């Protein structure tokens, strides 16, 4: 069977379609996983708030859940991972706008647009300053940064350099992009 230009063109179009479909499936699976982790974190936080306020209650709850979930689903639900999911909810359920603040937490959690990978969010959660964390989340999303690129930009202190920049135009451009990005999330 000889390769004609028409066959090659057809092959390339089909191959491109398959490649794009595979990327979409991976993106959908990742988004679903991250949203699931957020909801697991929410369930844990809500359960802890209804129960005893003592730290040992929370630890016992997570250890028990880790055992049960690991038996049922295998790896991925260790005590440490459940603690990270809990922290993920606590860090990212904070409303970014006044209108989000008026929504209840369930509605807010359903609106979240977690388009980065779980690894990205694990890195972002380690950033204490919420403005800095929000900056890196926006930039990673807008520029399609890999985890390695996010780490590189963070390690190079991009946020601090921008904040200290005397070039007000650069700062204004970021603020405009931030407002535009926030309005698209709603």
N, C-alpha and C positions, 0 to 999 in steps of 0.2 A: 504494500500500500504506500504509494508515494505521497509526499507532503506538498500539497499545493498551497498557494497563498490563501485561498479561501478556507482550507482546512486549518491552516495555522491561525488565521484570524478567528475562526470559530473556536478553536482550542483556547486561544488566549482570552477570549471573552468569557468562556465557560470557566476557565481556571480563575479568572479575576472574580467572577461571581461566587465561586466556591470559597476562595480566600476571604472575601468580604463577609460571607455568611459565617464562616468559622470565627472571624474576629467578632462579629455581632453576638454569636453564641457565647463566646468567652466573656465579653463585656456584660452580657445579660446575667450570666452565672455569677460573675464577680459582684455586680450590683445587688443581686438577690442575696448573696452571702453576707455582704456588708449590711444590708438592711435587716437581715435576720439577726446578725450579731447585735445591732442597735436595739432591736425589739427584745432579745434575750436580756440585754443589759437593763432595759426598762422594766421587764418583769421582775428581775432580781431586785432592783432598787425599790419597786413598789412593794414587793414582799418584805424586804428588810424594814421598810417604813411602817408596815402594819405590825410587824413582830417586835421583839425586844430591840431596844436601841443600842444594846451592848455590842461591842466589837466581836466578842466571842460567838454571839448568835450569827452574825454575818459570816464569820469564818466557817462555823459549823454548817451553815446553810450551803455555802459554796462547795465545801468539801463533799458533802452528801450529794449535791447535784452533780459534781464532777464524776463521782463514782457511778451514779445511775446513768448519766448521759454517755459516759465512756463505754459502759457495758452495752448500751443500746446502739450507739452510733460509731464507736471506735474513737480513734485519735481526734484531737481538735477541741475537746471539751474538758481539759484539765482545769485544776483549780486556778492556775495562773491565767489561762485563756478566759475563763469565766470572769475573773477579776478585771481583765482587760476589757471585756464586753461591758461590764458594769461601769467602768471608767469611761468608756466610749460614749455610753448614754449620758453620763453626767456631764462630760465635756461638750458634747455636740448637741445636747437638747436645749442648751441655753439659747433663747431667742436672739436673733440677729437684728430684728426690727421691732418697732412698737406694735405693729399689727400682728406679728407673730406672737408677741407677748400676751395678747388678748385671747389667742386660741388656747384650747386645752392641750395637755401634753400628748394625748393620743393623736389628735388632729395634726399637731406639729410634727410628730414623728413620721406620720404618713407622707408629709410634704417634703421631707428631707431628700435631697438629691445627692446621694452618695455615689459619685462617679469615679472616685479614686479607688485604688486597691486597698485591701485591709492593711497591707504593709505600709502604705502611705499614711493611713490614719493612725497606726501604731507610732509612727515617727512624729506626726503632728501632735498627738496627745502628750508627748514628752516636752512640748514647748509650753512653758508656763504662762507667758504673756498672751492673753486671748487675742489682742490686736495683731501680734506677730504671727500667731497660729493661723488666724483668719487670712492674713496676707499670703502666707505660704500655701494655704489651701486654694485660694483664688488663683495664684500664679501657677501652681501645679496643674490645676484644672485647665486654665486658659492656654497654657503653653504645652500641655500634654507631657509633663515631666515624668520621666521614669522615677522610681524610688531613688536610684543612684543620683540622678540629676537634682532631685529635691534635697537630698543629703548634701550634695556639693554646694548648692545655693545657700543652704542653711549654714554649712561650715564656713562659707565665704562671707557670712554676715550680710547678706544682701539687704535684709530688712533694716538693719542698723545703718548701713551705708546710705540707703535711700532716705531714712529718717534724718540723718545728719547732713544730707546733701544740701548744698546751698542753692542748687538748681531747683527753684520752686516749680518750674514747668514740669519737670519729671514727677515731682510729688503731686501736682495737680492732675497730671495724666493718670497716675495710678488711682487717685481718688475718683476720677470720672469713671474709670474702668470698674472700680469696686462698686460704685452706685449702680452702674449698668448691670453688672453681674448679679448683685443682690436683687434688683428688680426683676431679673429673669427667673430667679428661683421661686418667686411668688406666683 
